[in-house]
């Protein structure tokens, strides 16, 4: 199934400092734009957090929203509860 075939609400998040090659920050807008059949799409790029303590694609880095866990979860839950 392509992203344009998804008919449920969309939620796309990323981190501006994510250096993992598979999840570039620019991908957030690209994915959100591709959800053309979704009735609504929320997107957000997070900033900040704690200094990385792991590989760029591991959880203790911007890729894993290290130090921002509560903020990211609260945002996502808020969107899902709308």
C-alpha positions, 0 to 999 in steps of 0.5 A, a space after each residue: 500500500 502506498 502512502 497516498 492510499 492511507 485513509 486514516 488520520 496521519 501523525 508524522 514526527 521527527 527530530 531536527 538533529 536526527 542524523 540517522 540516514 533512514 530518518 532525515 528530518 526532511 522526511 517528515 514533510 515529505 511523508 506528510 505530503 504523501 498522505 494525500 487520502 488522509 483526512 488530517 495529517 499532523 506533523 512536528 519536528 522536535 528540537 533539543 533533548 539531551 546530548 547524544 550518548 549512542 550511535 546516530 540511529 540508536 535511542 540515546 540520540 536525537 533519533 530516539 528523542 533522547 531527553 524529550 520522551 515525555 514531550 514527544 509522547 504527550 504531543 502524540 497522545 494529544 494528537 491521537 485523542 483529538 
